[in-house]
């Protein structure tokens, strides 16, 4: 078998919101985009992990359309074709996302084997992981719907469980021996998928040894999963057929039912199998304490990733920048500090971070949605200060990127270049400004800002006007296909 | 007796650092300047509290010279003569400060009675307080050194105690009856002053009923305290005589020994008395938890003075602005958040905040010293952002105030007026800039910024240059008598 054979396809599910890592995660910067451990984001780690096994041209990513530019930026160095980034007009849970991706893939290869991965998990042992995938591939070739099962290390109540089939209490393994050697990772027929248990059931499952945690990683033929969707979710199957993969229609997509693949298919299918994914060093990073567990600790059990001074705290994790965080005598806490929002939370109640996010959304605030530093296709902007009639921004433009040709009806702007060099269109003039040079963009003046050189450009923008919101923008030309206010 | 008789003088000791309220308090904004409870600072409350009793022209304030402008701004509406603000070149504890103030006062009035108050305590019942002062004044008139004693409400280990004299276990009260009525507040001869006790001794003192807390409020004749200083601290007395009250020489002052009046005089003097200052609602606000005690609580015992969302916390106090603070499941914590530093502290260990301040100082940081928003005699500035070669400031100039005529050798500045109106000297030109207008101050260009009108002026200043510290300033004229970099 060729390491990178052509019928292997990956589907990375990157549409998640990841509100449990608030305030570090926001709607526009969900967990999969964050560098929680290491110098790559979880999404980037997910892609990198599978590239020894699956060709970049066969890697698909399903994401929410609002993350369009960030997804592309995140994976730009992996040679994934832009057409492989499937943008859902809105999140519809896993079954529609996987069904849609299967339709993309089957068009490329009717015999495709699909490997489905969440984009926001952590795996420390890639060698074991790839070994597990190879076993799973063999099973998928025999038309099984394969799930990677994680051998439980504790009676966790936060995961779904997979019970394996037994006859006379003997687990029903599936023979995966290759010619010359034993299979390293065992495979079993599945008796049933069970939802997140309560504490008592979790204890029972843990002791029973016939249960695995459901990792949400799946392997199957594209054809088989589409057949199963037709069999068990005929409405979804019918609606998916109406979607043009070249141009996903927003209205058609909105009528698709939101349903999880676990509930809609796996709990019903007769073709399910599980591979025991032991030793892969898996964590779903489901919460702040799960992250703290993965990171280095000092002798008092503290994890400090901040400019911090501590006196006598224990089992406490402190995340934040750039501010100084002083802690005294804390126990079992999570502190996560960002420029506009701070979380201080007892570790045992970290699940309730989601509730904070819900309250913020309900109160129509912005701290659940965007960071102070807002990402744009051309770079970032950060609101430094604002008052009645003015707003001050730091605008950072990536090398050779350009903002749209635009104008504002209600505000004028003063620009001072503080780093790099700017090419500026101001009305009919083109200016090249160096550091320590400035220009004034009057109300209604058509203008454009561009970084013409190889190093980042920073300008300080002082806006003056009665109305200073992002939607006061008329785009006359935009490289990124955006209309007003995006 | 006239309510405001002319021989009553107040001395407010305002030289304290108040590091226990870090990060809200800083070296340049110590506790006495903060509005911890109510809309006046503790210093302002102290002044206001005594003005029904002591004429403003007789109120003296002893402070550290580095708080010169802030002290004057704080008390500008109280009609205290500027000459009454005594600025110590450096803090020397209470005995030199009180001795120096006594020398000022005795020059005004050889029969002066001096009322000495800390500037950073809280008193809720002013009527009772003034009653206590009247009793104390009578005693002081009889040449006693009077301390206001607070009847203990718990076995506190953070205060010094005053033991009253007894004969056959009977307290030795001093008869203070006026002709027509009983004295409302009892007065006693003092047996001894004792330092902060340990837990066991504090329990004993509390049960014993013959102890008061030492409030640090003293009443005596200026002549008597100077005599006592001569008797018990002859070195200090000699050195104080060398100080010219019209112009305190820095070198002479530095040679003065730092010593507390309690230790140097009160523990030794035979003339000490204490007035039982009951029902005055006193708190020394010695720590964050002491403040939390004074403020309103919700039904779970939480005090929230921040933009905050809480789920299920108890007995926790949250202070901060402007950021959102989300708290989940906390117990007995203090959170104090400021733009550049955050404190999260177990209430039982709030004393250790001082240790954080000590570490910051030792590490030559700035978070113990100044806030992001820095006060100046003419207004404030706030650093909004900085990078290699640039710094962005919001500069706020109070109505009709002016910065010095100055120049910078290593930086140029871009100014954009965003609120109000500016009168600007730029080289030889005088400009009047309105909102949404800008100017450029070149390197070495002599310039001046002034707010010529009745409303505040805000400008955004973008500095560009290789060296951007505050000490790159040459002052050619300054209304406030400052030299470079102050």
Interface residues (C-beta under 8 A of the other chain):
Chain A: X22 X23 X309 X311 X312 X320 X323 X324 X325 X326 X327 X328 X329 X330 X331 X333 X335 X337 X339 X340 X341 X342 X343 X344 X345 X346 X348 X349 X350 X352 X353 X355 X356 X359 X360 X365 X367 X382 X384 X385 X387 X388 X389 X390 X392 X394 X412 X414 X416 X418 X419 X435 X436 X438 X440 X458 X460 X462 X464 X465
Chain B: X22 X23 X309 X311 X312 X320 X323 X324 X325 X326 X327 X328 X329 X330 X331 X333 X335 X337 X339 X340 X341 X342 X343 X344 X345 X346 X348 X349 X350 X352 X353 X355 X356 X359 X360 X365 X367 X382 X384 X385 X387 X388 X389 X390 X392 X394 X412 X414 X416 X418 X419 X435 X436 X438 X440 X458 X460 X462 X464 X465
